[in-house]
Amino acid sequence: MQLFQDTEKISSHQALSLVLTSGLGDIFVVISVPAIADAGRDGWIPVLLGYALTIIVALFLVNLGHRFPKKTIVQYLPNVLGKFIGKALGLAYILAMWAMSLVIFREAREVVGFFLPKTPQFAIGILIAILIIYTMKKGIEVFARVTEVLIVIMIISIIFVIIASLVESNPKNLLPILEDGYEPIIKGLITPFSYGMETILFAALWLPCLNDKNKSKKALVTGLSISAILLTLLVVTNIAFTGIKYSVELTYPIFYMFSYIDIGNFLRGFESIFMLIWITSSYIEILVFFYPSVVGLAQWFNLKDYKALIIPMFIITWWMSLIPSSLMENLAVDKFVGDYIKMPIGVSVVIVWLIAVIRRLEESKGVYR
């Protein structure tokens, strides 16, 4: 069943927007803590290296996309790995993406509830649910168009907080570089690399929707490179502004930076901007994970239309998002899924490509060679 990619198409510019939104998403809000916790003042180095490794994996994904131009990852895995293993890995992909969507949905409600303490979390959840379901019903082309607008706002906001924080930053907090050697850098690679895999796994779904598939490489490499630069600069600014000791004690150090921005001794209170960006990025990130889980499940069962699954799957997502007893427990689930499920599935793209090459599978030429 190829109804999804046959009827829903996106342009190369929209593809770039999807890469940027999945590459940044709400990652820019949370990436500093694990990066600094693992590598200290050198936390920016594993972020840069992690996304560099992600770009390499992206090249393998692009090649798989050229070999199977009309299929998503869920559809071509059985062709490459055999029906049983391919179906099993496809299901793992679907469940991993679904798990991340419920984690971010719970986190979004918690954080927005922190800023709006008198607003019931149920009401916040209903608003997010309506937006998610509406966008899903309209299709990935509409989502791609939305990201073209929202990604500009997100990038401008990230650049703003970086520039506005320079006045209060202390470059000495970044020195000495490689104070503890290379071991913390290697240890710190895991989390940013797993964040980078989000873009890979999402692209594995929408690549066959691209009008000009020859632009897939440019979209992925450009988008991931911009994401890498912005996130690296953000972690550098975070370390210089807050210091490594205080940064790891804060759940969201970027919020701390926003709250301390003071322009001309009269422009303050940028926390509301942070909340707006957080809501926007959370909305995007939920869709980044919920889309592959819904469409992937429909294709896994060979259903004619994925849209019939949207509402029942979101109801289950809401219910399952209530299982973690606290925000910290929810974040622990996020890290577990990212490090032990999402990242291995992303890395398996390279193995799948290797097997496809060895078996000379190239459906793009109409035959298995």
Buried (B, 14 or more C-beta within 10 A) or exposed (E): BEBBBEEBBBBBEBBBBBBBBBBBBBBBBBBBBBBBBBBBBBBBBBBBBBBBBBBEBBBBBBBBBBBBBBBBBBBBBBBBBEEEEBBBBBBBBBBBBBBBBBBBBBBBBBBBBEBEEEEEBEEBBEBBBEBBBEBBEBBBBBBBBBBBEBBEBBBEBBEBBBEBBEEEBEEEBBEEEEEEEEEBBEEBBBBBBBBBBBBBBBBBBBBBBBEEBEBBBBBBBBBBBBBBEBBBBBBBBBBBBBBBEEBBEBEBBBBBBBEBBBEEEEEEEBBEBBBEBBBBBBBBBBBBBBBBBBBBBBBBEEBEEBBEBBEEBBEEBBEBBEEBEEBEEBBEBBBEBBBEBBBEBBBBBBEBBEEBBEEEBBBEEEEEE
